Amino acid sequence: MAKLKTGRHTSALKEARKAKKRTERNKAIKSKIRTSIKKVEEAVKNSNAKVAQEHLSVVFSEWDKAAKKNIVHYKTASNQKARLSKLVVGITTRQLSTK
């Protein structure tokens, strides 16, 4: 490997560039997940089961993709999916019992 005048190897510089790119990509994906979670929680707060169910499927997909790419741990994804499912099922059953 060639060395630069600064004394750093070019491979180290390239790895730093790659790490920066990956970090930005991972941040974007995690941000997207958090935004989707907020949408589900907002729908649950407003007792809108239909909207919550629609957003829940989107969140499930995003969690699964992130876990598949090792952006988040697969057990973290599973726990969060279970937590959100419980919220949505709770408002769904509440709406059915009040009818």
TAQUI-V773815 format. One line per field, one symbol per residue. phi: phi as a letter, one per 20 degrees, with the letter a starting at -180 (. if undefined). burial: 1 if it has 16 or more other ideal C-beta (glycine too) atoms within 10 Angstrom, else 0. A space follows every 50 residues. Layout:
BEGIN
phi = ???
burial = ???
END
This chain:
BEGIN
phi = .fdeffnefffffffffffffffffffffffffffffffffffffeldff fffffffffgffffffffelfcfffffffffffffffffgfffffffef
burial = 00000000000000000000000000001000100110111011000010 0100110011011001100011000010011001001100110000000
END
